[in-house]
Amino acid sequence: MTDRRQTPPDANRRSEASRRAILMAAFELVGEVGYARLSIEGIAARAGVGKQTIYRWWPSKGAVLFDAFLSLSEGQEGDAALPDTGDLEADLKEVLRATVAELTDPRFDEPMRALNTEIATDPELAARYAEQLEEPMKELKKTRLRKAQEAGQLPADLDLDVAVDLLWGAVHRRWLYRSGPLTSDYADAVVKTALTGLYAR
Amino acid sequence: MTDRRQTPPDANRRSEASRRAILMAAFELVGEVGYARLSIEGIAARAGVGKQTIYRWWPSKGAVLFDAFLSLSEGQEGDAALPDTGDLEADLKEVLRATVAELTDPRFDEPMRALNTEIATDPELAARYAEQLEEPMKELKKTRLRKAQEAGQLPADLDLDVAVDLLWGAVHRRWLYRSGPLTSDYADAVVKTALTGLYAR
């Protein structure tokens, strides 16, 4: 995946340290004060840098937060793959339980809501999100489902985009609207119901 | 459903006219300028009322927009029910196609994104949204699914909340992230795949 983030042309060890401090500060602060009260000034103070250092690299607090998320996933790409034990249901349950655990982790909940807010209303950020986070993640999910197709567990003509939307859309919607308990049991029920279908068998 | 919105105690015909003008102005304006640039001043100017008239009834632009949505669904409750021809798949496709049509209607797309943004970050508004819009809608959906259970088309032990999340979560996620074409064909594929399941039959 090509790195298209804005980085300083003279990036050296010191500016890399500042960059990391800024991203960590943005991530921590949004969890503490919420997105509405997150400010470039606040991030700068927490990171121990000047405001201008931030504005030199990022146009907005949304852009800083986005890169903070991107940095969390850095270095995970080499061996990133969904579990494949051959038991599709067990593997998907493990993955959706991990998704639930992350979405309900207080350290992630507020920053992810903030990122969702920005994505919903900022088409440019939405495009970067799709390209750099959503699409690579979706490919991992589809790769696992494709293996199940090859093993004859899923029909060859299954629309994998629809499958991904069904599995993760349910969990995501419940998280975003806080419309019910978001638990491991719920993750299991989503996987089981999506795999076997609503119809009586 | 009890109406718990803030309404003036001396609500008469004239203030009702002002209220409707304000709600319509908020709905139109957010579609034109986006939520970030929506302001109480702008709404007041468009509605032909003073700012104080708005602040007397609503604490924020988010609250105005929320009531604008609520007023759209007013008077629809008496005969609101999902279609029931006995053909569950056809009925659900009709409903999800209508959902897709609304989400992709330019008059609704931007206001609904704005409302989603507010709901994701404002727990109080999220609670009102759940109580006054989401839950009543969800009950209609579950009522239709319950009829299918009674007809033996769906298993009696199906978790209807999971079923609703699967069907509408997929469509909602694709809309919010603009992660793929949101079309009638997509609505049909979601219904068919959710009903029959991902597994090969």
Interface residues (C-beta under 8 A of the other chain):
Chain A: G34 Y35 A36 R113 A114 N116 T117 I119 A120 T121 P123 A126 Y129 A130 E134 K138 L145 G152 Q153 L154 P155 L158 D159 D161 V162 A163 D165 L166 W168 G169 A170 V171 H172 R173 R174 L176 Y177 R178 S179 G180 Y186 A189 V190 T193 A194 L195 T196 G197 L198 Y199 A200 R201
Chain B: G34 Y35 A36 R113 A114 N116 T117 I119 A120 T121 P123 A126 Y129 A130 E134 K138 L145 G152 Q153 L154 P155 L158 D159 D161 V162 A163 D165 L166 W168 G169 A170 V171 H172 R173 R174 L176 Y177 R178 S179 G180 Y186 A189 V190 T193 A194 L195 T196 G197 L198 Y199 A200 R201
